[in-house]
Amino acid sequence: MSVLTLYSSDLMLISRVGGVARAAGWDFESRTDTQDADDSEFVKVFLDLGCRSVAPSQLVAIYSAATLERAVAFGPHVHVDLLESARKAGFGTVVSRGSFMGNVAAFLARVE
């Protein structure tokens, strides 16, 4: 079974994404740091760029290029540098927070 790992410290976001993931039959975990994180073909990653304790560059050291290619990073549209750092780190999908929040189920379907 696939596991969705969401890096975020936003409790409302964690609740929403977790609910959508579980309803779609996924195992779900949320993290605020990278301690004990590991990669496998079954791990799917969402990164909230507003989570200041986890940077895209930290995830490059943990996850394979293939995992990051199907990963989703999102953040405030006005933080262009943050969004660009996720692109440069190899995240396959980088979108504004508003776009992500309006389409959580669609982004989940993309990483399957």
DSSP file (Angstrom, degrees, kcal/mol; ACC not computed):
  #  RESIDUE AA STRUCTURE BP1 BP2  ACC     N-H-->O    O-->H-N    N-H-->O    O-->H-N    TCO  KAPPA ALPHA  PHI   PSI    X-CA   Y-CA   Z-CA
    1    1 A M              0   0    0      0, 0.0     2,-0.1     0, 0.0    25,-0.1   0.000 360.0 360.0 360.0 140.7    0.0    0.0    0.0
    2    2 A S        -     0   0    0     23,-0.1    25,-2.0    41,-0.1     2,-0.5  -0.440 360.0-146.7 -75.3 148.2    1.2    3.5   -0.8
    3    3 A V  E     -ab  27  43A   0     39,-2.9    41,-2.9    23,-0.2     2,-0.6  -0.971   1.8-149.6-118.2 127.4    2.0    5.9    2.0
    4    4 A L  E     -ab  28  44A   0     23,-2.7    25,-2.4    -2,-0.5     2,-0.6  -0.873  12.3-163.8 -95.1 122.8    1.4    9.7    1.6
    5    5 A T  E     -ab  29  45A   0     39,-3.4    41,-2.6    -2,-0.6     2,-0.6  -0.939   3.1-167.2-108.3 119.0    3.9   11.7    3.6
    6    6 A L  E     -ab  30  46A   0     23,-2.6    25,-2.6    -2,-0.6     2,-0.8  -0.929   9.3-154.8-107.3 121.9    3.0   15.3    4.2
    7    7 A Y  E     +ab  31  47A   0     39,-2.7    41,-2.7    -2,-0.6     2,-0.3  -0.865  46.8 118.4 -94.1 109.7    5.6   17.7    5.5
    8    8 A S        -     0   0    0     23,-2.2    25,-0.1    -2,-0.8    -2,-0.1  -0.975  53.5-155.8-165.9 153.9    3.7   20.4    7.2
    9    9 A S        +     0   0    0     -2,-0.3     2,-0.8    39,-0.1    23,-0.1   0.286  67.1 108.9-113.7   4.9    3.1   22.1   10.6
   10   10 A D     >  -     0   0    0      1,-0.2     4,-2.8     2,-0.1     5,-0.2  -0.744  54.0-162.1 -87.8 106.9   -0.4   23.4    9.7
   11   11 A L  H  > S+     0   0    0     -2,-0.8     4,-2.2     1,-0.2     5,-0.2   0.846  88.9  51.0 -61.9 -36.7   -2.9   21.4   11.7
   12   12 A M  H  > S+     0   0    0      2,-0.2     4,-2.3     1,-0.2    -1,-0.2   0.918 112.5  46.4 -66.7 -41.9   -5.8   22.3    9.5
   13   13 A L  H  > S+     0   0    0      2,-0.2     4,-2.9     1,-0.2     5,-0.4   0.923 111.3  51.9 -64.3 -45.2   -3.9   21.4    6.3
   14   14 A I  H  X S+     0   0    0     -4,-2.8     4,-2.5     1,-0.2     5,-0.2   0.918 111.1  48.1 -57.8 -45.0   -2.8   18.1    7.9
   15   15 A S  H  X S+     0   0    0     -4,-2.2     4,-2.1    -5,-0.2    -1,-0.2   0.920 114.2  45.8 -62.9 -44.9   -6.4   17.2    8.8
   16   16 A R  H  X S+     0   0    0     -4,-2.3     4,-2.1     2,-0.2    -2,-0.2   0.948 116.6  42.2 -66.0 -49.6   -7.7   18.0    5.4
   17   17 A V  H  X S+     0   0    0     -4,-2.9     4,-2.7     1,-0.2     5,-0.2   0.903 114.2  52.7 -66.0 -40.5   -5.0   16.2    3.4
   18   18 A G  H  X S+     0   0    0     -4,-2.5     4,-2.6    -5,-0.4     5,-0.2   0.902 108.8  50.1 -61.2 -41.5   -5.1   13.3    5.8
   19   19 A G  H  X S+     0   0    0     -4,-2.1     4,-2.1    -5,-0.2    -1,-0.2   0.915 112.7  45.9 -63.3 -44.0   -8.9   12.9    5.4
   20   20 A V  H  X S+     0   0    0     -4,-2.1     4,-1.3     2,-0.2    -2,-0.2   0.916 114.2  49.0 -65.4 -43.0   -8.7   13.0    1.6
   21   21 A A  H  <>S+     0   0    0     -4,-2.7     5,-2.6     1,-0.2     3,-0.3   0.934 112.8  45.9 -64.0 -46.8   -5.8   10.5    1.6
   22   22 A R  H ><5S+     0   0    0     -4,-2.6     3,-1.5     1,-0.2    -1,-0.2   0.888 109.4  54.9 -65.3 -38.1   -7.5    8.0    3.9
   23   23 A A  H 3<5S+     0   0    0     -4,-2.1    -1,-0.2     1,-0.3    -2,-0.2   0.806 107.3  51.7 -64.0 -28.1  -10.8    8.3    2.0
   24   24 A A  T 3<5S-     0   0    0     -4,-1.3    -1,-0.3    -3,-0.3    -2,-0.2   0.402 126.0-103.2 -88.8   2.4   -8.9    7.3   -1.1
   25   25 A G  T < 5S+     0   0    0     -3,-1.5     2,-0.2     1,-0.3    -3,-0.2   0.630  74.8 137.7  89.9  14.7   -7.4    4.3    0.7
   26   26 A W      < -     0   0    0     -5,-2.6     2,-0.3    -6,-0.2    -1,-0.3  -0.610  56.3-122.0 -90.7 151.1   -3.9    5.6    1.4
   27   27 A D  E     -a    3   0A   0    -25,-2.0   -23,-2.7    -2,-0.2     2,-0.4  -0.688  38.7-155.8 -77.8 148.3   -1.9    5.3    4.5
   28   28 A F  E     +a    4   0A   0     -2,-0.3     2,-0.3   -25,-0.2   -23,-0.2  -0.987  21.8 172.2-136.1 138.5   -1.1    8.8    5.7
   29   29 A E  E     -a    5   0A   0    -25,-2.4   -23,-2.6    -2,-0.4     2,-0.4  -0.996  14.7-154.5-140.1 145.1    1.6   10.3    7.9
   30   30 A S  E     -a    6   0A   0     -2,-0.3     2,-0.3   -25,-0.2   -23,-0.2  -0.919  14.6-173.7-116.1 147.8    2.5   13.9    8.6
   31   31 A R  E     -a    7   0A   0    -25,-2.6   -23,-2.2    -2,-0.4     3,-0.1  -0.971  27.6-167.6-138.3 150.0    5.9   15.2    9.6
   32   32 A T  S    S+     0   0    0     -2,-0.3     2,-0.3   -25,-0.2   -25,-0.1   0.339  83.5  23.9-114.3   0.5    7.4   18.4   10.8
   33   33 A D  S    S-     0   0    0      2,-0.1    21,-0.1   -25,-0.1   -25,-0.1  -0.920  77.0-114.4-151.7 177.4   11.0   17.2   10.3
   34   34 A T    >   +     0   0    0     -2,-0.3     3,-2.1    19,-0.2    20,-0.0   0.380  62.9 134.1-100.9   3.7   13.0   14.6    8.3
   35   35 A Q  T 3  S+     0   0    0      1,-0.3    -2,-0.1     3,-0.0     3,-0.1  -0.326  82.8   0.5 -57.8 130.8   14.1   12.5   11.3
   36   36 A D  T 3  S+     0   0    0      1,-0.2    -1,-0.3    -2,-0.0     2,-0.2   0.569  93.9 147.1  66.0  12.3   13.7    8.8   10.5
   37   37 A A    <   +     0   0    0     -3,-2.1     2,-0.3    26,-0.0    -1,-0.2  -0.547  22.4 179.0 -75.0 143.0   12.3    9.5    7.0
   38   38 A D        -     0   0    0     -2,-0.2     2,-0.3    -3,-0.1    25,-0.1  -0.965  21.9-119.6-144.0 162.8   13.1    7.0    4.4
   39   39 A D        +     0   0    0     -2,-0.3     2,-0.3    23,-0.3    24,-0.1  -0.722  34.1 150.5-104.0 148.8   12.4    6.3    0.7
   40   40 A S    >   -     0   0    0     -2,-0.3     3,-1.4     3,-0.1    24,-0.1  -0.952  58.3 -99.3-161.1 168.3   10.7    3.5   -1.0
   41   41 A E  T 3  S+     0   0    0     -2,-0.3   -39,-0.0     1,-0.3    -2,-0.0   0.666 121.2  57.2 -66.9 -13.1    8.7    3.0   -4.2
   42   42 A F  T 3  S+     0   0    0    -40,-0.1   -39,-2.9   -41,-0.1     2,-0.4   0.495  84.7  98.6 -95.8  -5.1    5.5    3.2   -2.1
   43   43 A V  E <   -b    3   0A   0     -3,-1.4     2,-0.4   -41,-0.2   -39,-0.2  -0.713  49.4-172.8 -89.4 131.3    6.2    6.7   -0.5
   44   44 A K  E     -b    4   0A   0    -41,-2.9   -39,-3.4    -2,-0.4     2,-0.4  -0.965  13.5-148.2-119.1 140.8    4.6    9.7   -2.0
   45   45 A V  E     -b    5   0A   0     -2,-0.4    27,-2.3    22,-0.3     2,-0.4  -0.922  19.0-178.9-121.7 131.9    5.6   13.2   -0.8
   46   46 A F  E     -bc   6  72A   0    -41,-2.6   -39,-2.7    -2,-0.4     2,-0.5  -0.995  15.1-162.0-118.5 132.2    3.7   16.5   -0.4
   47   47 A L  E     -bc   7  73A   0     25,-2.8    27,-2.5    -2,-0.4     2,-0.8  -0.964  11.7-153.2-120.8 119.1    5.7   19.4    1.0
   48   48 A D  E >   - c   0  74A   0    -41,-2.7     3,-2.3    -2,-0.5    27,-0.2  -0.807  10.1-154.8 -83.6 110.0    4.1   22.5    2.4
   49   49 A L  T 3  S+     0   0    0     25,-3.4    26,-0.2    -2,-0.8    -1,-0.1   0.599  90.2  70.4 -67.0  -9.0    6.8   25.1    1.8
   50   50 A G  T 3  S+     0   0    0     24,-0.4     2,-1.2     1,-0.1    -1,-0.3   0.549  72.3  97.9 -80.5  -8.1    5.4   27.1    4.7
   51   51 A C    X   -     0   0    0     -3,-2.3     3,-1.8   -44,-0.2    -1,-0.1  -0.692  60.3-168.7 -80.8  96.5    6.8   24.4    7.0
   52   52 A R  T 3  S+     0   0    0     -2,-1.2    -1,-0.2     1,-0.3     3,-0.1   0.639  76.7  65.8 -68.8 -14.3   10.0   26.2    8.0
   53   53 A S  T 3  S+     0   0    0      1,-0.1     2,-0.4   -21,-0.1    -1,-0.3   0.542 100.5  53.9 -85.9  -4.8   11.6   23.2    9.6
   54   54 A V    <   -     0   0    0     -3,-1.8    -1,-0.1    -6,-0.2    -3,-0.1  -0.978  66.6-169.8-133.3 121.6   11.8   21.3    6.3
   55   55 A A    >>  -     0   0    0     -2,-0.4     4,-1.2     1,-0.1     3,-1.2  -0.785  34.4-117.4-105.3 151.2   13.5   22.7    3.2
   56   56 A P  H 3> S+     0   0    0      0, 0.0     4,-1.2     0, 0.0     3,-0.4   0.873 114.6  60.4 -52.6 -38.0   13.3   21.1   -0.3
   57   57 A S  H 3> S+     0   0    0      1,-0.2     4,-0.8     2,-0.2     3,-0.0   0.813  99.0  56.8 -63.4 -29.7   17.1   20.6   -0.2
   58   58 A Q  H <4 S+     0   0    0     -3,-1.2     3,-0.5     1,-0.2     4,-0.4   0.868 104.2  52.5 -67.0 -35.8   16.8   18.4    2.9
   59   59 A L  H >X S+     0   0    0     -4,-1.2     4,-3.1    -3,-0.4     3,-0.9   0.781  97.8  65.1 -73.6 -25.8   14.4   16.1    1.0
   60   60 A V  H 3< S+     0   0    0     -4,-1.2    -1,-0.2     1,-0.2    -2,-0.2   0.853  99.4  54.2 -61.4 -34.2   16.9   15.7   -1.9
   61   61 A A  T 3< S+     0   0    0     -4,-0.8    -1,-0.2    -3,-0.5    -2,-0.2   0.659 118.9  33.4 -73.9 -15.5   19.2   13.9    0.6
   62   62 A I  T <4 S+     0   0    0     -3,-0.9   -23,-0.3    -4,-0.4     2,-0.3   0.816 111.0  56.9-106.2 -45.7   16.5   11.4    1.6
   63   63 A Y  S  < S-     0   0    0     -4,-3.1    -1,-0.1     1,-0.1   -24,-0.0  -0.665  78.7-115.7-101.6 146.9   14.3   10.7   -1.5
   64   64 A S     >  -     0   0    0     -2,-0.3     4,-2.4     1,-0.1     5,-0.2  -0.219  32.0-107.6 -68.7 163.9   15.3    9.5   -4.9
   65   65 A A  H  > S+     0   0    0      1,-0.2     4,-2.2     2,-0.2     5,-0.1   0.867 121.8  55.0 -60.5 -36.3   15.0   11.6   -8.0
   66   66 A A  H  > S+     0   0    0      2,-0.2     4,-1.0     1,-0.2    -1,-0.2   0.898 108.0  47.9 -65.4 -40.5   12.0    9.3   -9.0
   67   67 A T  H >4 S+     0   0    0      1,-0.2     3,-0.5     2,-0.2   -22,-0.3   0.925 113.7  47.0 -65.7 -43.9   10.2    9.9   -5.7
   68   68 A L  H >< S+     0   0    0     -4,-2.4    24,-2.2     1,-0.2     3,-1.2   0.842 103.3  63.1 -67.9 -32.4   10.8   13.7   -6.0
   69   69 A E  H 3< S+     0   0    0     -4,-2.2    -1,-0.2     1,-0.3    -2,-0.2   0.834 111.0  38.1 -61.5 -31.7    9.6   13.7   -9.7
   70   70 A R  T << S+     0   0    0     -4,-1.0    -1,-0.3    -3,-0.5    -2,-0.2   0.327  99.4 106.5-100.3   7.9    6.2   12.5   -8.5
   71   71 A A    <   -     0   0    0     -3,-1.2    22,-1.7    19,-0.2     2,-0.4  -0.462  61.3-139.3 -84.2 158.7    6.2   14.7   -5.4
   72   72 A V  E     -cd  46  93A   0    -27,-2.3   -25,-2.8    20,-0.2     2,-0.4  -0.980  15.6-174.2-122.3 127.5    4.2   17.9   -4.9
   73   73 A A  E     +cd  47  94A   0     20,-2.7    22,-2.2    -2,-0.4     2,-0.3  -0.952  10.0 177.5-117.1 141.9    5.5   21.1   -3.3
   74   74 A F  E     +cd  48  95A   0    -27,-2.5   -25,-3.4    -2,-0.4   -24,-0.4  -0.993   8.4 146.4-145.3 150.4    3.2   24.0   -2.6
   75   75 A G  E     - d   0  96A   0     20,-1.4    22,-2.0    -2,-0.3    23,-0.2  -0.963  54.8 -45.6-167.0 177.6    3.5   27.4   -1.0
   76   76 A P    >   -     0   0    0      0, 0.0     3,-1.9     0, 0.0     7,-0.2  -0.309  48.1-131.4 -58.9 134.9    2.3   31.0   -1.1
   77   77 A H  T 3  S+     0   0    0      1,-0.3     3,-0.1     6,-0.0    19,-0.0   0.729 105.4  60.9 -62.6 -21.0    2.3   32.4   -4.7
   78   78 A V  T 3  S+     0   0    0      1,-0.2     2,-1.2     2,-0.1    -1,-0.3   0.616  86.1  78.1 -81.9 -11.6    4.1   35.5   -3.5
   79   79 A H    <>  +     0   0    0     -3,-1.9     4,-2.1     1,-0.2     3,-0.4  -0.542  55.3 162.0 -96.6  68.8    7.1   33.5   -2.3
   80   80 A V  H  >  +     0   0    0     -2,-1.2     4,-2.5     1,-0.2    -1,-0.2   0.843  69.9  56.3 -58.7 -38.2    8.6   32.9   -5.7
   81   81 A D  H  > S+     0   0    0     -3,-0.2     4,-2.1     2,-0.2    -1,-0.2   0.896 107.2  49.0 -64.4 -40.2   12.0   32.0   -4.3
   82   82 A L  H  > S+     0   0    0     -3,-0.4     4,-1.5     2,-0.2    -2,-0.2   0.935 112.4  47.6 -63.2 -46.7   10.5   29.2   -2.2
   83   83 A L  H  X S+     0   0    0     -4,-2.1     4,-1.8    -7,-0.2    -2,-0.2   0.907 112.4  49.7 -61.5 -41.7    8.6   27.8   -5.1
   84   84 A E  H  X S+     0   0    0     -4,-2.5     4,-2.6     1,-0.2    -1,-0.2   0.858 104.5  58.1 -66.9 -35.1   11.7   28.0   -7.3
   85   85 A S  H  X S+     0   0    0     -4,-2.1     4,-1.4     1,-0.2    -1,-0.2   0.865 106.3  49.7 -63.6 -34.4   13.8   26.2   -4.7
   86   86 A A  H  X>S+     0   0    0     -4,-1.5     5,-2.2     2,-0.2     4,-0.6   0.899 110.2  50.1 -69.8 -40.7   11.4   23.2   -4.9
   87   87 A R  H ><5S+     0   0    0     -4,-1.8     3,-1.3     1,-0.2    -2,-0.2   0.939 111.3  48.4 -60.3 -46.7   11.6   23.2   -8.7
   88   88 A K  H 3<5S+     0   0    0     -4,-2.6    -1,-0.2     1,-0.3    -2,-0.2   0.800 105.4  59.1 -65.2 -28.9   15.4   23.2   -8.5
   89   89 A A  H 3<5S-     0   0    0     -4,-1.4    -1,-0.3    -5,-0.2    -2,-0.2   0.618 124.4-102.0 -76.0 -12.2   15.3   20.4   -6.0
   90   90 A G  T <<5 +     0   0    0     -3,-1.3     2,-0.2    -4,-0.6   -19,-0.2   0.563  61.5 160.7 105.7   9.8   13.5   18.2   -8.5
   91   91 A F      < -     0   0    0     -5,-2.2    -1,-0.3     1,-0.2   -22,-0.3  -0.483  33.4-147.0 -64.9 130.0    9.9   18.3   -7.3
   92   92 A G  S    S+     0   0    0    -24,-2.2     2,-0.4   -21,-0.3   -20,-0.2   0.801  83.2  34.3 -70.4 -30.2    7.8   17.3  -10.3
   93   93 A T  E     +d   72   0A   0    -22,-1.7   -20,-2.7   -25,-0.3     2,-0.4  -0.990  62.9 174.2-131.2 125.3    4.8   19.5   -9.3
   94   94 A V  E     +d   73   0A   0     -2,-0.4     2,-0.3   -22,-0.2   -20,-0.2  -0.983  17.6 157.2-131.9 119.5    5.2   22.9   -7.7
   95   95 A V  E     -d   74   0A   0    -22,-2.2   -20,-1.4    -2,-0.4     2,-0.1  -0.861  44.1 -85.5-138.1 167.7    2.0   25.0   -7.2
   96   96 A S  E  >  -d   75   0A   0     -2,-0.3     4,-2.3   -22,-0.2     5,-0.2  -0.373  40.6-115.3 -70.7 156.6    0.6   27.8   -5.2
   97   97 A R  H  > S+     0   0    0    -22,-2.0     4,-3.0     1,-0.2     5,-0.2   0.895 116.2  54.1 -60.0 -41.5   -1.0   26.9   -1.9
   98   98 A G  H  > S+     0   0    0    -23,-0.2     4,-1.8     1,-0.2    -1,-0.2   0.906 108.3  48.5 -61.3 -42.9   -4.4   28.0   -3.1
   99   99 A S  H  > S+     0   0    0      2,-0.2     4,-0.6     1,-0.2    -1,-0.2   0.917 113.9  47.1 -63.4 -43.3   -4.2   25.8   -6.2
  100  100 A F  H >< S+     0   0    0     -4,-2.3     3,-1.4     1,-0.2    -2,-0.2   0.947 111.3  49.7 -63.2 -49.2   -3.2   22.9   -4.0
  101  101 A M  H >< S+     0   0    0     -4,-3.0     3,-0.6     1,-0.3    -1,-0.2   0.817 109.7  52.2 -63.6 -30.4   -5.9   23.4   -1.4
  102  102 A G  H 3< S+     0   0    0     -4,-1.8    -1,-0.3    -5,-0.2    -2,-0.2   0.607 122.0  29.8 -79.2 -11.0   -8.6   23.7   -4.1
  103  103 A N  T <X  +     0   0    0     -3,-1.4     4,-2.3    -4,-0.6     5,-0.3  -0.086  67.6 139.8-141.7  38.2   -7.5   20.4   -5.6
  104  104 A V  H <> S+     0   0    0     -3,-0.6     4,-2.3     1,-0.2     5,-0.2   0.912  79.0  49.5 -53.5 -47.8   -6.1   18.1   -3.0
  105  105 A A  H  > S+     0   0    0      1,-0.2     4,-2.2     2,-0.2    -1,-0.2   0.884 110.2  50.9 -61.7 -38.9   -7.8   15.0   -4.4
  106  106 A A  H  > S+     0   0    0     -3,-0.2     4,-1.5     2,-0.2    -1,-0.2   0.897 110.7  48.2 -66.7 -39.5   -6.5   15.7   -7.9
  107  107 A F  H  X S+     0   0    0     -4,-2.3     4,-1.2     2,-0.2    -2,-0.2   0.868 110.0  53.1 -69.1 -34.8   -3.0   16.1   -6.7
  108  108 A L  H  < S+     0   0    0     -4,-2.3     3,-0.5    -5,-0.3     4,-0.4   0.916 107.6  50.9 -62.6 -43.4   -3.3   12.9   -4.8
  109  109 A A  H >< S+     0   0    0     -4,-2.2     3,-0.8     1,-0.2    -1,-0.2   0.835 104.6  59.5 -63.6 -32.3   -4.4   11.1   -7.9
  110  110 A R  H 3< S+     0   0    0     -4,-1.5    -1,-0.2     1,-0.2    -2,-0.2   0.830 103.4  50.0 -65.4 -33.1   -1.4   12.6   -9.8
  111  111 A V  T 3<        0   0    0     -4,-1.2    -1,-0.2    -3,-0.5    -2,-0.2   0.492 360.0 360.0 -89.8  -1.6    1.2   10.9   -7.5
  112  112 A E    <         0   0    0     -3,-0.8    -1,-0.2    -4,-0.4    -2,-0.1   0.512 360.0 360.0 -65.5 360.0   -0.3    7.4   -7.7
